[in-house]
Structure formats: structure tokens, C-alpha cells
Amino acid sequence: MNAVRTEPTGRQGTGGGRLSLSGAIALIVGNVIGTGIFLLPATLAQYGTISIVAFLLVTLGAVCLAVVFGRLGRRVPTAGGPYAYARQGFGEFAGFLSAWSFWITAWAGNAGIAVAWVGYVNYFLHWESTLGKLVIALAGIWVPALVNLTGVKNVGLFQIVTTVLKFVPLLFIGIVGLFFVRGANFGPFIAGGANPVAAISLAGAVLLFIYSGIESVAIAAEKIVDPVRNVGRASVYGTLACAVVYLLGTVAVMGNVPHAALENSEAPFADAINNMFGGSAWGAVMAVIAIISGIGALNGWTMLVAEMPMASARDNLFPRFFTKTNRNGTLWAGILVGSVLTSIVTAASYFGAENVFESILLLATFTTVVPYMFSAGAQLFWLVTRQRAIDRTGLGRDVTVSVVALLFCFWMVYGSGETAVFLGTIMLLVGIPVFVWAKASRGTYGPSDGALERGSDDVPR
């Protein structure tokens, strides 16, 4: 039987290089800011400007969660992030559920990004047939996969370039657009006659998932230079950078496009630039930025599709082939399996299984929360019980941040809706046979990590 690790080894999967602090920040920004931001102002306009209040609340929760990941990354600087935190805090079954849940999130979520990405590519190609759209989507899935297979250094370079190419224009629009804002464009504070609490909850349900990806650096900790120091810095800096772009961009667009027009806009950022500078060619510019944004997000998430199961497989809780690497040190098996699953879901969405596809995306929103909740819970557990070495300076502050992060996770579960929670729970239960198989294949069973071995004299008969 292979020994089960109970502490991080600090082993660095350095084949093909590691990500610097700037590369780590780019990984978070690139993963968080995908294609959804380009329709976000139009979506929020349906709820009124009270959505800005919801934005601030959600951002507070996301930043608290990023701080938690930073603290945990310093305490457990190993691959898998939320998986490692849950496993060491609550045992290997909790760790497995965290890894299983995130793995589903990653490959299913990539299908959603790919499908949205097709719309922006088709601004130029106009491949309107089902097969044509599928070909574009598959290119969006497999080009990042090929980049990932060439090594971490190339992944980091690709991520930095695509992040800069989308971040700078979006930040430009957010800042310059403030000088063109007109108060009359904002529309009602609460649209549709809803009460304030309901309006914030509805807007919050949309906003809760735009920060998915803030855990990226924690998961890829062994690919980061000086993870003890840089996981926390990158998590907080990356999340704050995303928050600035999201908030400034949303306010600028709401203030430049009349409310009635914004509610029905299919390209709110392009409409805002047209109103700011005149002309009608800005749609093409925004389509290019969206294409870059989408391919960058797929590049970063493809890396995470392989990193999470690798960490779990090293502890024999996922199939061992997820640990296989090529000469570049790349987790080729995890990348290929994740990309194939993403391709299957994407193909299903284009060939008459729209309801199935939408259900999987809803499921992904719920499965995102599971590793978040285990992570916040592990940090709170270690702070309260002092089971691991902690800095007692600022203990009250850290406990408060952890509680806010945990409450934020509960809000995310509530906002995901009944269908997502139901389907997500089923998918978590589907993972139990996999866990049982993993335990049996290594010859262990029972509540403890390797305490009972098949054939041992002290095993109850």
C-alpha cells in the first residue's frame, strides 16, 4: 500500500518553469475576467442601480475569501489549494469532495466560456451553421490545451499577454467613461418595483459567480515562485484588480448608455464607447477584446483542470494517471481528460441538448462553492482550535474575515437556485463510488487515513 501523506511535502512541480508574482496575478485576473463581463452591465440594468450596492457587498465577500486563500496558502503551500485545506482540516473524504466538486466546475465551466466565446469570434467569421460554431468552440478549447502542454512558462507568458490586452482596455473604458457619465442615464434605483432586499438578492445572485477563479493561485501553488509569500499576495491583488475593472466598467457603461437602451443591449461596452467618442466601429474593437479575454480564461482554467485532480491523485484519491507528466513537466493526462470532457459538453449543447447544457452550467455554479466553503471552514477551524501554528497578532481580524467568507459562501449557495443545488448534490453523491474505489484500490477502508489495512490482525471481523 502507498503511504498517505498527512502534511504537504513542499514538492515543486517545476517542470517547464514556475509562475512569478506577476504571472500568478495574471492567472487570477485572466481566469476571473472571462466573457461574462461584456454583458454584465446590461444584465444588472434589469435590477436598477441598486445592483451597484449588491456589487459592493459581493466584492467584500470575494476579497475576504481571497484573504482566506492567502492565509491558507501560507499555512499549506502545496498543490490543490482547497483540496489540501479541506483534507488537512477535516480528513480525506472532505478533501476528496472538494477536489471532485472543483474538477466538475472547471471542465463544465470551460464549456460555458467556449460557447460564449464563439459569439464574439463569429462577429468576424459568420459561421452560423451548427458544425461551424462547434468547430470554433473546439478551437477555443484545444488551442489553450496545446499551450498548456508546452509547459508552465508558456502558460504564464500567454496568460500575462492576454490579461494585459484585455485588462488595459477595460480599465481605460472604466476610467475615461466616468468623465462622460450623465446622471439621467442611470435609470431608477430599483427597477421593476421590487423591494430593496429582493432587488439586492436578485442582483447578487448574478454577481456572486463573477469572482469564480480567485482560488486559481492557491490550486496551482506548486507552480508559483515562493508560494508561502506569493499565493496570498497574488490572491488579494488579483481579486482587487478584478473588482476595480468590474466596478468602474459597470458604472461607466450605466452612466453612458440610457437605461432603456442598456437593458436590451447585446454589446453594452461598445454602445458606451460609441456614445463617448461617436462612430459605430467600436463593436469590432470590443469583439477583439472579448476574444482575447475568453481565450485567456480558457488557458488559465485548462491549467486548473489538471492541477486539482493531480493533487488528489498523489494521495491516491483520484486515479493515478492524473499525475502523469510529459518532458515539459506538464500534467498531460489531466489536460487531455479535462479538454475531452469540455468538448463533449460543448458538442451536446450544439446538437439538441440545450437543457442539459444549461443544467450543467447551473451545476457548475453550485460546485464552485463547495471548495470555497471547506476552505473558509478550515481556516476558521484552525484559528479557533489553534490546531496549527498561527500568528496570534490580529487573531480577531482573521476570525472575522473567515466568518464573512463563510457567510459569503452560504449566500452563493442560496443564489445558485434550487435546481443547481439539487443537481450539484447529486453530482457530489456520484463521486462517493469513486472515493470508495480509490480507498479499496489502495487497500484501506474505515474512518482513518490508513489506520485499517485489509488483512491486518486488528481489523474487526
C-alpha positions in Angstrom: 0.0 0.0 0.0 1.3 3.5 -0.8 1.7 5.7 2.2 -0.8 8.5 2.6 0.7 12.0 3.1 -0.7 13.9 6.0 1.4 17.0 5.6 2.4 19.0 2.5 5.7 18.0 1.0 6.6 21.3 -0.4 7.4 19.5 -3.6 7.5 21.8 -6.6 6.2 20.7 -9.9 8.7 22.9 -11.6 9.0 21.2 -15.0 8.7 23.9 -17.6 9.2 26.7 -15.1 7.1 28.4 -12.5 4.9 31.5 -12.4 6.3 34.7 -10.9 4.1 37.0 -8.8 3.0 38.9 -12.0 2.2 35.6 -13.7 0.2 34.5 -10.6 -1.8 37.7 -10.6 -2.4 37.3 -14.3 -3.6 33.8 -13.7 -6.3 35.1 -11.3 -7.3 38.1 -13.4 -7.3 36.0 -16.6 -9.5 33.3 -15.0 -11.9 35.7 -13.2 -12.4 38.1 -16.1 -13.7 35.9 -19.0 -16.5 36.7 -21.4 -19.3 37.5 -18.9 -18.1 41.0 -18.1 -19.0 42.1 -21.6 -22.7 41.6 -21.0 -22.7 42.3 -17.2 -23.9 46.0 -17.3 -26.9 45.1 -19.4 -27.8 42.2 -17.1 -27.5 44.4 -14.0 -29.6 47.2 -15.6 -32.6 45.0 -15.2 -32.4 45.4 -11.4 -31.6 49.1 -11.3 -28.7 51.0 -9.9 -29.2 49.2 -6.6 -27.1 46.5 -8.3 -24.1 48.7 -7.5 -24.8 48.2 -3.8 -25.0 44.5 -4.4 -21.7 44.7 -6.3 -20.0 46.2 -3.3 -21.4 43.5 -0.9 -20.3 40.7 -3.2 -16.9 42.3 -3.7 -16.4 42.5 0.1 -17.2 38.8 0.3 -14.8 37.9 -2.5 -12.0 39.9 -1.0 -12.5 38.2 2.3 -12.4 34.8 0.6 -9.2 35.9 -1.2 -7.6 36.8 2.1 -8.6 33.4 3.5 -6.9 31.7 0.5 -3.8 33.8 1.1 -3.7 32.8 4.8 -4.2 29.2 3.9 -1.6 29.3 1.1 0.9 30.5 3.7 -0.1 27.7 6.1 -0.4 24.9 3.5 1.7 25.9 0.4 1.0 22.8 -1.7 -0.8 21.9 -4.9 -4.6 21.6 -4.8 -5.3 24.6 -2.7 -8.9 24.0 -1.4 -8.4 20.2 -1.7 -5.3 20.3 0.6 -7.0 22.7 3.1 -10.1 20.5 3.4 -8.1 17.3 3.6 -5.8 18.5 6.4 -8.6 20.3 8.2 -11.4 17.7 8.1 -10.0 14.5 6.6 -9.5 12.9 3.2 -13.2 12.5 2.4 -13.8 16.2 2.8 -10.7 16.8 0.7 -12.0 14.4 -2.0 -15.4 16.1 -2.2 -13.6 19.5 -2.5 -11.4 18.2 -5.4 -14.3 16.4 -7.1 -16.5 19.4 -6.9 -13.9 21.8 -8.3 -13.0 19.4 -11.1 -16.6 19.4 -12.3 -16.7 23.1 -12.0 -13.5 23.5 -14.2 -14.4 21.3 -17.2 -18.1 22.2 -17.2 -17.4 25.9 -16.8 -14.9 25.8 -19.7 -17.7 24.6 -21.9 -19.7 27.7 -21.0 -16.8 30.0 -21.7 -16.2 28.3 -25.1 -19.8 28.7 -26.2 -19.9 32.4 -25.2 -16.5 32.9 -27.0 -18.0 31.6 -30.3 -20.4 34.5 -30.4 -17.5 37.0 -30.4 -15.5 35.1 -33.0 -18.5 34.9 -35.2 -18.6 38.7 -35.3 -15.9 38.3 -37.9 -16.3 34.8 -39.3 -20.1 34.5 -39.5 -20.0 30.7 -39.3 -23.6 30.3 -38.4 -24.1 26.6 -39.0 -24.1 24.3 -36.0 -21.0 22.5 -37.2 -19.2 25.8 -37.9 -19.9 27.0 -34.3 -18.8 23.7 -32.9 -15.5 23.9 -34.8 -14.9 27.4 -33.4 -15.7 26.3 -29.9 -13.4 23.3 -30.2 -10.6 25.6 -31.4 -11.2 27.7 -28.2 -10.8 24.6 -26.1 -7.9 22.9 -27.7 -5.6 25.8 -28.5 -5.2 26.6 -24.8 -4.8 22.9 -24.2 -1.9 22.8 -26.6 -0.4 25.9 -25.0 -0.6 24.1 -21.6 1.1 21.0 -22.9 4.2 23.1 -23.8 4.9 23.9 -20.2 4.1 26.3 -17.3 6.4 29.0 -18.6 4.5 29.3 -21.9 1.2 29.2 -20.0 2.3 32.1 -17.8 3.5 34.1 -20.8 0.3 33.5 -22.7 -1.7 34.5 -19.6 0.2 37.7 -19.0 -0.1 38.8 -22.6 -3.9 38.1 -22.8 -4.5 39.6 -19.4 -2.8 42.9 -20.3 -4.6 43.0 -23.7 -8.0 42.8 -22.1 -7.3 44.4 -18.7 -5.9 47.7 -20.0 -8.8 48.5 -22.5 -11.4 47.6 -19.9 -9.8 49.7 -17.3 -9.5 52.6 -19.9 -13.2 52.4 -20.6 -13.9 52.3 -16.8 -11.8 55.4 -16.0 -12.3 57.6 -19.1 -16.0 56.7 -19.2 -16.5 58.3 -15.8 -15.9 61.7 -17.5 -18.8 61.1 -19.9 -21.3 59.9 -17.3 -24.7 61.6 -17.2 -26.9 61.1 -14.2 -30.1 60.7 -16.2 -28.7 57.6 -17.9 -28.7 55.6 -14.7 -32.4 55.0 -14.6 -34.3 54.0 -11.4 -32.6 52.9 -8.2 -34.8 49.8 -8.1 -36.2 48.6 -11.5 -39.3 46.5 -11.8 -40.9 47.6 -8.5 -39.1 45.1 -6.3 -38.4 45.8 -2.6 -34.7 46.7 -1.8 -33.9 43.4 -0.2 -35.3 41.3 -3.1 -33.5 43.6 -5.6 -30.2 43.2 -3.9 -30.7 39.4 -3.7 -31.6 39.1 -7.3 -28.6 41.3 -8.5 -26.4 39.5 -6.0 -27.4 36.1 -7.5 -26.0 37.3 -10.8 -22.9 38.8 -9.3 -22.0 36.0 -6.9 -20.2 34.0 -9.5 -18.3 36.7 -11.4 -15.4 36.2 -9.0 -15.1 32.4 -9.6 -11.4 31.8 -10.1 -9.9 33.7 -7.2 -8.7 30.4 -5.9 -6.6 29.8 -9.0 -3.2 30.5 -7.5 -4.0 28.5 -4.3 -4.7 25.5 -6.5 -1.5 25.9 -8.6 0.6 26.8 -5.5 3.4 24.4 -6.5 3.7 26.2 -9.8 4.2 29.6 -8.1 7.6 31.1 -7.2 7.8 31.4 -3.3 4.2 30.2 -2.7 4.3 30.9 1.0 4.6 34.6 0.2 3.1 34.9 -3.2 -0.1 32.9 -3.0 -1.6 35.4 -0.6 -0.3 38.5 -2.4 -1.5 37.3 -5.8 -4.9 36.2 -4.5 -5.6 39.6 -2.9 -4.0 41.8 -5.6 -5.7 39.8 -8.4 -9.1 39.9 -6.8 -8.8 43.7 -6.1 -7.7 44.3 -9.7 -10.8 42.4 -11.0 -13.1 44.3 -8.6 -11.8 47.7 -9.9 -12.3 46.7 -13.5 -15.7 45.3 -12.8 -17.0 48.2 -10.8 -15.6 51.0 -12.9 -16.7 49.4 -16.1 -20.2 48.8 -14.9 -20.6 52.3 -13.5 -19.1 53.9 -16.7 -21.4 51.9 -19.0 -24.5 52.6 -16.9 -23.7 56.2 -16.9 -23.1 56.4 -20.7 -25.9 54.3 -22.1 -29.5 55.3 -21.3 -31.2 52.8 -19.0 -33.9 51.7 -21.5 -31.3 51.1 -24.2 -28.9 49.3 -21.8 -31.5 46.8 -20.7 -31.8 45.5 -24.3 -28.1 46.0 -25.3 -26.2 43.0 -26.7 -22.9 44.9 -26.6 -23.1 47.4 -23.7 -19.4 48.3 -23.7 -19.4 49.0 -27.5 -22.6 51.1 -27.0 -20.8 53.1 -24.3 -17.8 53.8 -26.4 -20.0 54.8 -29.3 -21.7 57.3 -27.1 -18.4 58.6 -25.7 -16.4 59.0 -28.9 -19.0 58.7 -31.7 -18.9 56.3 -34.6 -20.0 52.7 -34.9 -16.8 50.7 -35.4 -16.2 50.1 -31.7 -18.2 46.9 -31.8 -15.3 45.3 -33.7 -12.8 46.5 -31.1 -14.8 45.1 -28.2 -15.3 41.8 -30.0 -11.5 41.5 -30.4 -11.0 42.3 -26.6 -13.7 39.7 -25.8 -12.0 37.1 -28.0 -8.7 37.7 -26.2 -10.4 37.7 -22.8 -12.1 34.4 -23.5 -9.1 32.5 -24.8 -7.0 33.8 -21.8 -9.6 32.5 -19.4 -9.7 29.1 -21.1 -5.9 29.0 -20.9 -5.9 29.5 -17.2 -8.8 27.2 -16.4 -7.3 24.4 -18.5 -4.3 24.5 -16.2 -6.6 24.2 -13.2 -8.5 21.3 -14.8 -5.3 19.3 -14.4 -3.9 20.7 -11.2 -6.7 19.8 -8.8 -7.1 16.1 -9.7 -3.3 15.8 -9.7 -3.1 16.9 -6.1 -5.8 14.4 -5.1 -4.3 11.6 -7.2 -0.9 12.0 -5.4 -2.8 11.0 -2.3 -4.5 8.1 -4.2 -7.9 9.7 -4.0 -8.1 10.2 -7.8 -6.8 7.8 -10.5 -3.1 7.8 -10.5 -2.8 8.7 -14.2 -3.7 12.3 -13.3 -0.2 12.6 -12.0 1.4 11.7 -15.4 3.6 14.5 -16.9 5.5 14.9 -20.1 9.0 16.1 -20.6 7.9 19.7 -20.1 6.6 18.8 -16.6 3.1 19.3 -17.9 0.2 17.2 -16.5 -0.8 16.0 -19.9 -3.3 13.3 -18.7 -5.3 15.8 -16.7 -5.3 18.4 -19.5 -6.4 15.9 -22.1 -9.2 14.3 -19.9 -10.5 17.7 -18.9 -10.4 19.0 -22.5 -12.2 15.9 -23.8 -15.0 16.3 -21.2 -15.3 20.0 -22.0 -15.6 19.1 -25.7 -18.3 16.6 -25.0 -20.4 19.1 -23.1 -19.9 21.7 -25.7 -20.9 19.3 -28.5 -24.0 18.3 -26.6 -25.0 22.0 -26.4 -24.9 22.4 -30.1 -26.7 19.2 -31.1 -30.0 19.5 -29.4 -29.2 19.1 -25.7 -29.5 22.8 -24.7 -31.4 22.0 -21.5 -28.7 19.5 -20.4 -26.0 22.1 -21.2 -27.8 24.8 -19.2 -28.3 22.4 -16.3 -24.6 21.6 -16.2 -23.7 25.3 -16.2 -26.1 25.8 -13.3 -24.5 22.8 -11.6 -21.0 24.4 -12.0 -22.1 27.5 -10.1 -23.0 25.4 -7.1 -20.0 23.1 -7.3 -17.8 26.3 -7.2 -19.0 27.0 -3.7 -18.1 23.6 -2.1 -14.3 24.0 -2.1 -14.8 27.7 -1.1 -16.8 26.6 1.9 -14.4 23.9 3.0 -11.5 26.4 2.7 -13.2 29.1 4.8 -14.3 26.4 7.3 -10.7 25.0 7.6 -9.3 28.5 8.2 -11.9 29.2 10.9 -11.3 25.7 12.4 -7.5 26.3 12.7 -8.0 29.8 14.1 -10.5 28.8 16.8 -8.9 25.5 17.8 -5.3 26.6 17.2 -4.6 23.1 15.9 -1.9 24.6 13.6 0.6 27.3 14.2 -1.0 30.7 13.9 0.0 34.3 14.3 -1.9 35.5 17.3 -1.5 39.1 16.2 -4.7 40.1 14.5 -6.5 36.9 15.5 -9.8 38.7 15.9 -9.5 40.2 12.5 -8.7 36.9 10.8 -11.6 35.2 12.5 -13.9 38.0 11.3 -12.7 37.7 7.8 -13.2 33.9 7.9 -16.7 34.3 9.2 -17.6 36.8 6.4 -16.1 34.5 3.8 -18.1 31.6 5.1 -21.3 33.6 5.1 -20.5 34.7 1.6 -20.3 31.0 0.6 -23.8 30.4 2.1 -25.1 33.4 0.1 -23.6 31.9 -3.1 -25.4 28.6 -2.4 -28.7 30.4 -1.9 -28.1 32.5 -5.0 -27.4 29.5 -7.2 -31.0 28.4 -7.0 -32.9 25.2 -6.1 -32.1 23.4 -9.4 -28.4 24.0 -9.1 -28.3 22.8 -5.5 -30.3 19.7 -6.3 -28.1 18.7 -9.3 -24.9 19.7 -7.6 -25.8 17.5 -4.6 -26.4 14.6 -7.0 -23.0 15.1 -8.7 -21.3 15.2 -5.3 -23.0 11.9 -4.4 -21.9 10.4 -7.7 -18.3 11.0 -6.5 -18.8 8.7 -3.5 -18.3 5.5 -5.5 -15.1 7.0 -7.0 -13.9 7.6 -3.4 -14.8 4.1 -2.3 -13.0 2.7 -5.4 -9.9 4.8 -4.6 -9.8 3.6 -1.0 -10.3 0.0 -1.9 -7.7 0.1 -4.7 -5.0 1.1 -2.2 -6.2 -1.4 0.4 -7.6 0.9 3.1 -11.0 1.5 4.5 -12.6 3.0 7.6 -12.6 6.5 9.1 -8.8 7.0 9.5 -6.1 7.6 6.9 -4.6 4.1 6.5 -5.2 3.1 10.1 -7.0 -0.1 9.0 -5.4 -2.2 6.3 -7.0 -5.2 4.7 -5.7 -8.3 6.3 -4.4 -6.6 9.5 -4.8 -8.6 12.7 -6.5 -5.8 14.5 -9.2 -5.4 11.9 -12.7 -6.2 13.3 -14.0 -9.4 11.8 
